Amino acid sequence: MITAHISGSDSIEPQAQRYTCNVEAGSRPQSSAAKLFCRARFVLFLLIALVMPRISAATTAMIFCNGDMGSVNGLTASQINGLRASGMTTIVVFTMGVAANGDFTYGGVICSNGVYVGPSNWGALLNQCRVKPSSVTRIEMCIGAWGDSSWTHIKDRIAADGTNSNTVLYKNLLALKNALGIDAICNDDESAYHSASAIQFGKMCGAVGLKLTLCPYTRPTYWQAVKAGLGDICDAVYLQCYDGGAGNNPATWNTYFGGLKVIPGYWDWERDTTFLTKMQAGKNAGCTGGFYWPSCTGCNPPADANGMKQYADWILKTFNPTVTPATASEVVGGEASFTVDFSGEDWSYQWKVVRGGMTNDIPGATTNRVTLANLQLTNTASYFAVLSNATGVSVSSAGSLTVSSLPAAVNGVIASFAAQTGLGSVATNFVPTWNVRPGSLIAGQLPNTVGSGNFGFYGASGALSVLTDNSFGWLNFWPNVGGSPSEVTCGTVSGGAGQFVTYHLGGSDNGYTLTNIMVYGGWGDAGRDQQAFTIYYSTVTSPATFLPLRSVNFNPANPLAVQSATRTTLMRSNGALATNVVAVKFDFTTPPAENGYCGYSEIAIYGFPTLPLALPTMLSVNFQSGDDFIVNVEGLIAGRGYLLQSRTNLSSGDWITEWEFVAAQPTMSLTNSLNHSGEKFYRIIGFQ
């Protein structure tokens, strides 16, 4: 069985049944039909094997459990739970020694002459780390370290005793495996570098059911020889890319091991961005994972639950195909897009949707971007991509979409909200998948008046031109900067941020009819990703008087405190937002902003010039036979809309629309063939 484990999703487990045909001694010879059937089954197996796609190797996220992390005292309930929830797939207990007499030691003797004498509960505690739900699937014991003589002692013991099952090393390996339930021994030889004995010891590991992994930082010819001598017994190479191995290039080391890709690792001395740079270099070299050496001096344990999860996330999000946004919320009738980014060879894509426990292909979604238009409530689901090429199949992370009903209007104005979240990576800027709709009345325009305050806190540029550049831009994760140069900071007086912006709408004697207003914002975490403002407008008749249009107070769900992008859309429930508008003001002081101020990336105002009323210049009636008559209208404006309305009492009652039409020419005759009883009054109404 070949299994690809994908973080946050179920594993894919294609399997082929192997058919065998045996003729035991003394049994009846098989008939020709039986032999033919056997051959047919064998051919069936071959066909299944040929058509089954190869699954790319699962991503490894490994952590060295040094200090007290892997000991009985260090494996507290909180530490075990932290490892289980960390996202790390492999833990390596650092480090076990081998004494000159062949005893295994870890703070004291733990295996002697084939008998496990270590703590009786150690195996149970270690294996609690991988009790589901847990990301941990593999546990290794490391032998060796800088200045450690274990591999010299192993060489000497093999020279003296050999490698059969009666030797102390063999028996201690078996006792260790049975007592602790580990999966592999990690070779961190930093002194002996004797390939013949390392290969012999590795074969003993294989004989007792253990794998052997390598952890080099120098001397590639030694490690090449060990891997070549062990074949499949060695299934991982953990390349140290820090300290003495700081200059190691994963691409170079990937050429040493017959196709087995190294797993680069880095410590946390230089912290965030350097770690991610090292992981990205490994991904670019074709590696399949990374490891983390927690080097916190004086910390016990060196890595806490938050630290383990942070570094595991960085590894997994570097090496797995990732979908952005990680989460999205939209309203009915809207549109949502997801993209998947994965470097390397050319890929074919198939997007899938997970809804109600069922997974289905999305027809036609075969590029790295899928767009879902005219959203309905049923589009609430998770979306991921399956990537395939000649080398195998890879499954992306999933992005979740929540679709909500359009909210009710307040004073006739609907405010609908959308949000997207990023991956929480300081190495990858989050670019929302929204396309800013073109045609804004203020595109490329600076505000005519601005309030006092700082529009450029925490990496935000403060350049008000970004608000109308027809682009959202990007958001950075908070450990780097809270905002980005493609946004500005607006908020309350106490927050010290920019307080308001006002845009004048020129070029139309009658002002503008506003149809939609869209405001984009966000932040590098959950601290300032709210939208909080009130919109005002003024008209041609009183340009200095600003009338309230609608207040907005939207704080999106962001429980992981990652990059968060927001969008507010204002529209009228019936008709236009406002007419004859000459200026629009955005006041960010009311309602109060989250933590004093928030980030904004784009403001767009949509509409068209307000036209004068399309009043006809003449209206007359020609009576016909019976109750029919003809209404003659002159002075119409071609292309403008009109209503023929009537009512029975000129001083009271509602006007009833009998016909709505668009004028094709300046004059028109309308025949009314209704049966009229009593007196009726008629009028023609012109509108935009």
C-alpha positions in Angstrom: 0.0 0.0 0.0 1.2 3.5 -0.9 -0.1 6.3 1.2 0.1 10.0 0.8 -0.6 11.8 4.0 -2.0 15.3 3.5 -2.1 17.8 6.4 -5.7 18.6 7.2 -7.3 16.0 4.9 -7.9 12.3 4.7 -5.1 10.3 3.2 -5.4 8.7 -0.2 -4.8 5.0 -0.2 -4.8 3.4 -3.6 -4.2 -0.3 -3.3 -3.7 -3.3 -5.6 -4.4 -6.9 -4.5 -1.5 -9.2 -5.2 -2.6 -12.6 -6.6 -0.4 -15.6 -6.0 -0.5 -19.1 -7.4 1.3 -21.8 -5.4 1.7 -25.5 -6.1 2.7 -27.2 -2.9 4.7 -30.4 -2.8 2.4 -33.4 -3.0 -0.6 -31.4 -4.1 -2.5 -32.1 -7.3 -1.1 -30.4 -10.4 -3.1 -27.5 -11.5 -5.4 -27.9 -14.5 -4.8 -25.9 -17.6 -7.9 -23.8 -16.7 -6.5 -23.2 -13.3 -3.1 -22.2 -14.6 -4.9 -19.9 -17.1 -6.9 -18.4 -14.3 -3.8 -17.9 -12.3 -2.1 -16.1 -15.2 -5.2 -14.0 -15.7 -5.1 -12.9 -12.1 -1.5 -12.1 -12.3 -2.1 -10.0 -15.5 -4.9 -8.3 -13.6 -2.5 -7.3 -10.9 0.0 -6.0 -13.4 -2.7 -3.9 -15.1 -3.9 -2.5 -11.8 -0.3 -1.6 -10.9 0.3 0.1 -14.3 -2.8 2.3 -14.2 -2.6 3.2 -10.5 -1.0 6.7 -10.3 2.1 6.9 -8.2 1.5 9.0 -5.1 4.2 11.5 -4.3 6.0 11.0 -1.0 4.2 12.3 2.1 5.6 15.5 3.5 7.8 15.0 6.5 7.8 17.5 9.3 10.3 16.3 11.8 11.4 17.7 15.2 14.4 16.7 17.2 13.2 16.1 20.8 16.3 17.3 22.6 16.9 18.4 26.2 14.2 16.9 28.4 11.6 16.7 25.6 11.9 13.0 24.9 12.6 11.7 28.4 10.0 10.3 30.8 10.2 13.4 32.9 9.7 15.6 29.8 6.8 13.7 28.3 4.2 15.4 30.5 0.6 15.4 29.5 0.9 18.9 28.1 4.1 18.1 26.2 2.5 14.9 24.7 -0.7 16.9 23.7 1.5 19.6 22.2 3.3 17.0 20.0 0.1 15.4 19.0 -1.4 18.8 17.9 1.8 20.2 16.5 1.6 19.0 12.9 4.9 17.3 13.2 4.9 13.9 11.5 8.1 12.5 12.9 9.8 12.9 16.3 13.4 11.9 16.9 14.5 11.4 20.5 17.9 13.0 21.0 20.2 11.4 21.9 21.0 7.8 22.9 24.5 6.8 23.6 26.2 3.4 23.0 28.9 2.5 25.6 32.1 0.7 24.9 30.5 -2.6 26.2 27.5 -2.2 23.9 25.1 -0.9 26.5 22.5 1.7 25.3 22.3 4.8 27.5 19.9 7.7 27.9 20.6 9.5 31.1 21.6 6.1 32.4 21.7 2.6 31.1 18.5 1.6 29.3 19.5 -1.6 27.5 22.1 -4.0 28.7 23.0 -7.4 27.3 19.7 -7.7 25.5 17.5 -6.6 28.4 15.6 -3.3 28.5 16.3 -1.7 32.0 15.0 1.8 31.3 11.9 3.5 32.8 9.0 1.0 32.5 6.5 3.7 31.3 8.7 5.3 28.7 7.4 3.3 25.8 3.8 4.0 26.8 4.5 7.7 27.0 6.2 7.9 23.7 3.5 6.0 21.9 0.8 8.3 23.4 2.3 10.9 21.1 0.9 9.2 18.1 -2.5 8.1 19.5 -5.1 9.5 17.1 -5.9 12.3 16.6 -2.3 13.1 16.2 0.0 14.3 13.4 2.8 12.1 14.7 3.2 8.8 12.7 6.8 7.9 13.3 9.2 7.9 16.3 13.0 7.5 16.0 15.8 7.2 18.5 19.0 9.2 17.6 22.5 7.8 18.2 25.4 10.3 18.1 26.1 14.0 18.5 29.0 16.4 18.3 31.8 14.9 20.4 30.0 11.7 21.1 31.9 8.4 20.8 28.9 6.1 20.2 29.7 5.2 16.6 33.3 4.5 17.5 32.0 2.1 20.1 29.7 0.5 17.6 32.6 0.0 15.2 34.7 -1.6 18.0 31.9 -3.9 19.1 31.2 -5.1 15.6 34.9 -5.8 15.1 34.9 -7.8 18.3 31.5 -9.5 18.2 30.3 -9.5 14.6 26.6 -8.8 13.8 24.7 -12.0 14.4 21.6 -12.2 16.6 23.6 -13.3 19.6 25.7 -10.1 19.8 25.0 -7.4 22.4 24.3 -4.8 19.8 21.7 -6.9 18.0 20.0 -8.0 21.3 19.9 -4.4 22.6 18.4 -3.2 19.4 15.7 -5.8 19.6 15.1 -5.0 23.3 14.9 -1.3 22.6 12.4 -1.7 19.7 10.2 -4.0 21.8 10.2 -1.8 24.8 9.7 1.6 23.2 7.9 0.7 19.9 10.2 3.0 17.9 10.3 2.9 14.1 13.9 3.8 13.3 17.4 4.7 14.5 18.8 8.0 13.4 22.5 8.0 12.6 24.1 11.3 13.7 27.7 10.2 13.5 29.9 13.3 13.8 33.2 11.6 14.7 33.8 8.0 13.6 32.8 8.1 9.9 33.4 4.4 9.4 31.1 3.4 6.6 31.6 -0.4 6.8 30.5 -0.6 10.5 27.7 1.9 10.0 26.3 -0.3 7.2 26.6 -3.4 9.3 24.8 -1.7 12.2 22.1 -0.5 9.8 21.6 -4.0 8.6 21.1 -5.2 12.2 18.5 -2.5 12.5 16.8 -3.8 9.4 16.9 -7.3 10.8 15.0 -6.4 14.0 12.4 -4.4 12.0 13.8 -0.9 12.3 14.7 1.6 9.6 17.9 3.6 9.7 18.0 7.3 8.9 21.0 9.6 8.3 21.7 13.0 9.7 24.7 14.5 7.9 26.3 17.9 8.0 29.6 17.1 6.3 31.6 14.3 4.6 29.1 13.4 1.8 31.2 10.4 0.6 30.7 8.7 3.9 27.0 9.2 3.9 26.7 8.1 0.2 28.5 4.9 1.0 26.2 4.2 4.0 23.0 4.8 2.0 24.3 2.7 -0.9 25.2 -0.2 1.4 21.8 -0.1 3.2 19.4 0.3 0.2 15.8 0.5 1.4 16.7 0.1 5.0 17.7 3.7 4.9 14.5 5.7 4.0 15.4 9.3 5.0 18.3 11.7 5.1 18.0 14.6 7.5 20.4 17.3 6.2 21.7 19.8 8.7 21.6 23.2 7.2 22.8 25.1 10.3 26.0 25.6 12.3 28.6 23.4 10.7 26.2 22.6 7.9 25.1 26.2 7.3 26.5 26.1 3.7 24.8 22.9 2.7 22.8 23.0 -0.5 19.9 20.5 -0.6 20.1 20.5 -4.4 23.7 19.2 -4.3 23.0 16.7 -1.6 20.0 15.4 -3.6 22.4 14.0 -6.1 24.2 11.7 -3.6 21.6 9.1 -2.7 20.2 7.5 -5.8 17.0 9.5 -6.1 16.3 9.7 -2.3 15.6 13.4 -1.6 17.1 14.9 1.5 15.0 16.5 4.2 16.7 19.8 5.1 16.6 21.1 8.7 17.3 24.3 10.5 17.4 25.5 14.1 15.7 28.5 15.6 18.7 30.7 16.5 18.1 33.0 13.6 14.3 32.5 14.0 11.6 33.0 11.5 12.5 34.3 8.1 15.8 32.4 7.9 14.1 29.1 8.7 11.6 29.7 6.0 14.3 30.7 3.5 16.0 27.4 4.2 12.7 25.5 3.8 12.0 27.3 0.5 15.4 26.4 -0.8 14.7 22.7 0.0 11.4 22.9 -1.8 13.0 24.5 -4.8 15.5 21.6 -4.8 12.7 19.0 -4.9 12.9 18.0 -1.3 9.8 16.5 0.4 9.9 18.0 3.8 11.9 19.6 6.5 13.0 19.4 10.2 13.3 21.7 13.1 16.1 21.7 15.7 14.8 23.6 18.8 17.9 25.1 20.3 16.5 27.3 23.0 19.3 27.6 25.5 18.2 27.1 29.0 14.6 26.2 28.0 13.3 22.9 29.3 11.7 21.6 27.1 13.4 23.6 24.3 10.2 23.7 22.2 6.7 24.4 23.7 3.4 23.5 22.0 3.1 26.9 20.2 6.7 26.7 18.9 6.3 23.2 17.6 3.1 24.0 15.8 4.5 27.2 14.3 7.5 25.5 12.8 5.5 22.5 11.6 3.0 24.8 9.9 5.9 26.5 8.1 7.3 23.2 7.0 4.0 21.8 5.8 2.9 25.0 4.1 6.2 25.2 2.3 6.3 21.6 1.0 2.6 20.9 0.4 0.6 22.4 -2.4 -1.4 25.1 -0.7 -4.8 26.6 -1.6 -5.5 30.3 -1.0 -7.5 31.7 0.6 -7.5 29.3 3.5 -11.0 30.4 4.3 -13.5 32.6 2.4 -16.9 34.0 3.2 -19.3 35.4 0.6 -23.0 36.2 0.1 -25.5 34.6 -2.2 -25.1 35.9 -5.8 -21.4 36.7 -5.2 -18.3 35.1 -6.6 -15.3 33.3 -5.0 -12.0 32.0 -6.4 -9.4 29.6 -5.0 -5.9 29.2 -6.3 -3.2 26.5 -5.7 0.5 27.2 -5.8 3.1 24.5 -6.1 6.5 24.7 -7.8 8.3 22.0 -9.7 7.4 20.1 -12.8 4.3 20.8 -14.9 1.1 19.7 -13.3 -2.3 18.8 -14.4 -5.1 20.0 -12.1 -8.5 18.7 -11.0 -10.4 20.7 -8.4 -12.7 18.8 -6.1 -15.5 19.9 -3.7 -16.2 18.2 -0.3 -19.8 18.7 0.8 -21.9 16.6 3.1 -19.1 14.0 3.5 -19.0 13.5 -0.3 -16.1 14.4 -2.6 -16.8 15.2 -6.3 -14.9 16.6 -9.2 -15.8 20.2 -10.3 -16.4 19.8 -14.1 -14.0 22.0 -16.1 -11.9 23.1 -13.2 -8.6 22.0 -14.5 -6.2 24.9 -14.0 -4.5 26.2 -10.9 -7.5 28.6 -10.3 -11.2 27.7 -9.8 -13.9 30.4 -9.8 -17.4 29.9 -8.5 -19.9 32.4 -9.8 -23.5 33.2 -8.7 -22.9 31.6 -5.4 -25.8 29.9 -3.6 -26.0 28.5 0.0 -25.2 25.1 -1.4 -21.8 26.3 -2.4 -20.7 26.2 1.3 -18.1 23.5 1.2 -14.3 22.8 1.1 -12.3 22.9 -2.1 -9.0 21.3 -2.9 -7.0 20.4 -6.0 -5.4 17.1 -7.0 -2.2 17.7 -9.0 -0.7 15.0 -11.2 2.1 14.5 -13.6 4.4 11.7 -14.7 6.1 11.5 -11.3 3.0 11.1 -9.2 0.0 12.7 -7.6 -0.1 15.4 -4.9 -3.1 16.7 -3.0 -3.4 20.3 -1.9 -4.6 21.7 1.3 -8.3 22.6 1.3 -9.9 26.1 1.3 -13.2 26.5 3.0 -16.1 28.6 1.6 -19.1 29.8 3.6 -22.0 31.4 1.7 -24.6 33.4 3.6 -27.9 35.0 2.6 -27.9 38.6 1.6 -28.4 40.7 4.8 -31.5 42.9 5.3 -31.4 46.5 4.3 -31.0 49.3 6.9 -32.8 52.5 5.8 -33.0 51.0 2.3 -29.2 50.3 2.0 -27.8 46.8 2.0 -24.3 46.2 3.3 -22.9 42.8 2.4 -19.6 41.5 3.7 -16.9 39.1 2.4 -13.7 37.9 3.9 -10.7 35.8 3.2 -7.8 34.5 5.3 -4.2 33.6 4.4 -1.8 30.9 5.5 -0.2 32.5 8.4 3.3 32.5 6.8 5.8 35.3 7.2 7.5 34.1 4.0 4.5 34.2 1.7 2.5 37.4 1.3 -1.2 36.9 1.2 -2.9 38.2 -2.0 -6.7 37.8 -1.9 -8.3 36.3 -5.0 -10.6 39.2 -5.5 -10.4 41.2 -8.7 -11.2 44.8 -8.0 -14.1 45.7 -10.3 -13.1 48.3 -12.9 -15.0 51.5 -13.5 -14.7 53.3 -10.2 -15.6 57.0 -10.3 -12.5 57.8 -8.2 -10.0 55.4 -9.8 -6.5 56.9 -9.6 -7.8 59.9 -7.6 -6.4 61.3 -4.4 -8.9 62.4 -1.7 -9.7 66.1 -1.9 -9.7 66.5 1.9 -8.2 64.3 4.6 -8.5 64.2 8.4 -5.5 64.5 10.7 -3.6 61.4 11.8 -1.1 58.9 10.6 -2.2 56.8 7.6 1.0 54.7 7.7 1.3 52.7 10.9 3.2 49.3 11.0 4.4 49.0 7.5 1.3 50.5 5.9 2.6 53.0 3.3 0.4 55.9 4.3 0.3 56.8 0.6 -3.4 57.5 0.0 -2.9 56.7 -3.7 -3.2 53.0 -2.8 -6.8 53.5 -1.9 -7.8 54.1 -5.6 -5.1 52.1 -7.5 -7.6 49.4 -8.6 -5.7 46.7 -6.7 -6.0 45.2 -3.3 -2.3 44.5 -3.0 -1.1 42.1 -0.3 -1.0 41.5 3.4 2.0 40.3 5.5 1.8 38.0 8.5 2.0 39.9 11.8 5.4 38.5 13.1 6.9 40.4 10.2 4.7 43.6 10.0 1.1 44.0 10.7 0.1 45.6 7.5 1.7 46.1 4.1 2.7 49.0 1.8 -0.5 48.5 -0.1 -2.8 49.7 2.6 -3.3 52.7 4.9 -4.3 52.9 8.6 -7.5 54.7 9.5 -9.3 55.0 12.8 -10.2 57.0 15.8 -8.7 60.2 17.2 -7.3 58.3 20.2 -5.7 55.7 17.9 -3.8 58.5 16.2 -4.6 57.1 12.7 -6.0 58.9 9.7 -9.6 60.0 10.5 -11.4 60.6 7.2 -11.1 61.0 3.5 -13.4 62.9 1.1 -13.6 62.5 -2.6 -15.2 65.1 -5.0 -17.0 63.8 -8.1 -16.5 66.3 -10.8 -17.4 66.4 -14.5 -21.2 66.3 -14.3 -23.4 69.4 -13.9 -26.1 67.3 -12.2 -23.7 65.2 -10.0 -23.7 61.4 -10.1 -26.1 58.6 -9.4 -24.4 56.1 -7.1 -25.1 52.4 -7.6 -22.5 50.6 -5.5 -19.7 51.4 -3.0 -17.0 48.9 -2.2 -14.4 49.1 0.5 -11.5 46.6 0.9 -9.4 46.2 4.0 -7.5 43.8 6.2 -4.5 43.3 8.5 -1.7 40.8 9.1 -3.6 39.2 11.9 -6.9 39.5 13.8 -5.9 42.6 15.7 -7.0 45.3 13.2 -8.9 43.5 10.4 -12.2 45.2 11.2 -14.0 47.7 8.9 -15.6 50.5 10.9 -16.7 53.8 9.2 -19.7 55.9 8.3 -20.3 57.1 4.7 -21.7 60.6 4.0 -22.5 62.3 0.7 -23.4 65.8 -0.5 -25.4 66.9 -3.5 -25.4 69.5 -6.2 -28.0 71.6 -4.4 -26.0 71.8 -1.2 -22.4 70.6 -1.8 -21.1 71.6 1.7 -23.8 69.7 3.6 -23.1 66.0 4.1 -25.9 63.5 4.6 -25.4 60.1 6.2 -25.7 57.1 3.9 -24.8 54.1 6.0 -22.6 53.0 8.9 -20.5 49.9 8.6 -19.1 47.7 11.5 -17.7 44.4 10.2 -15.2 42.3 12.2 -14.6 39.0 10.4 -14.1 35.6 12.0 -10.3 34.9 12.3 -9.7 32.4 15.1 -6.2 31.5 13.9 -5.2 35.2 13.8 -3.7 34.9 10.4 -3.7 37.4 7.5 -7.3 38.6 7.1 -8.8 40.5 4.1 -12.2 42.1 4.1 -14.6 43.6 1.6 -17.8 45.6 2.2 -20.3 46.2 -0.6 -23.1 48.8 -0.3 -26.1 48.8 -2.6 -29.7 50.0 -2.5 -32.4 47.4 -2.0 -34.4 49.2 -4.7 -32.9 51.8 -7.0 -29.8 53.9 -6.5 -27.9 54.7 -3.3 -28.1 58.4 -4.0 -28.5 60.9 -6.9 -27.0 64.3 -7.8 -24.0 63.4 -5.6 -20.9 65.7 -5.8 -18.8 64.4 -2.9 -18.5 61.2 -0.7 -16.9 61.2 2.7 -15.6 58.2 4.6 -15.4 58.9 8.4 -13.3 56.2 10.2 -13.9 57.6 13.7 -17.5 56.3 13.9 -18.1 53.6 14.9 -14.8 53.2 16.9 -12.1 51.2 15.2 -10.7 47.9 16.6 -7.6 48.7 18.7 -7.8 52.3 17.6 -7.3 51.8 13.9 -7.6 49.3 11.0 -6.1 48.7 7.6 -7.7 49.7 4.3 -6.5 48.8 0.8 -9.1 50.1 -1.7 -12.1 52.3 -2.0 -14.3 52.2 -5.1 -17.4 54.2 -5.9 -19.6 53.2 -8.9 -22.3 55.0 -10.7 -23.0 57.3 -13.6 -23.7 61.0 -14.3 -27.1 62.1 -13.1 -29.2 63.1 -16.1 -31.9 65.8 -16.0 -35.4 64.5 -15.9 -36.7 63.4 -19.3 -39.9 65.6 -19.3 -42.0 65.7 -22.5 -42.7 69.1 -23.9 -46.3 68.4 -25.1 -49.1 66.0 -24.3 -52.4 65.8 -26.2 -55.3 63.3 -26.7 -57.2 62.3 -29.8 -60.5 60.5 -29.1 -61.4 57.5 -31.3 -64.6 55.5 -31.6 -65.9 53.9 -28.4 -63.7 54.3 -25.4 -60.4 54.3 -27.3 -58.2 57.3 -27.5 -54.7 58.2 -28.6 -52.1 60.0 -26.4 -49.7 62.0 -28.4 -46.4 62.9 -26.8 -43.7 65.3 -28.2 -40.3 66.3 -26.9 -39.2 62.8 -25.9 -35.5 62.0 -25.6 -34.5 58.9 -27.5 -33.1 56.2 -25.2 -34.7 57.5 -22.1 -37.4 55.8 -20.1 -41.0 57.0 -19.6 -44.2 55.9 -17.7 -47.8 56.4 -18.8 -49.7 56.7 -15.5 -53.3 57.3 -14.5 -55.6 57.9 -11.6 -59.3 58.8 -11.1 -58.9 61.6 -8.6 -56.5 64.4 -9.4 -56.2 65.6 -5.8 -55.7 62.2 -4.1 -54.9 58.6 -4.7 -52.0 56.8 -6.2 -50.9 57.1 -9.8 -51.0 53.7 -11.5 -48.5 52.9 -14.2 -50.3 51.6 -17.3 -47.3 51.3 -19.5 -43.5 51.7 -19.3 -41.5 52.3 -22.4 -38.1 53.6 -23.8 -38.4 56.3 -26.4 -37.0 55.5 -29.8 -37.7 59.0 -31.3 -38.9 62.5 -30.2 -42.6 61.8 -30.8 -44.9 58.9 -30.0 -48.6 58.0 -30.1 -50.0 55.6 -27.5 -53.3 54.0 -28.1 -55.3 53.2 -24.9 -58.0 50.6 -25.6 -59.0 50.0 -22.0 -62.7 50.2 -21.2 -63.0 53.5 -19.2 -65.8 54.1 -16.9 -65.9 57.6 -15.4 -63.4 60.3 -15.5 -59.6 59.5 -15.6 -56.5 61.6 -15.5 -53.3 60.7 -17.4 -49.7 61.8 -17.2 -46.3 61.0 -18.7 -43.4 60.6 -16.3 -39.8 60.8 -17.6 -36.9 59.3 -15.7 -33.3 58.3 -16.2 
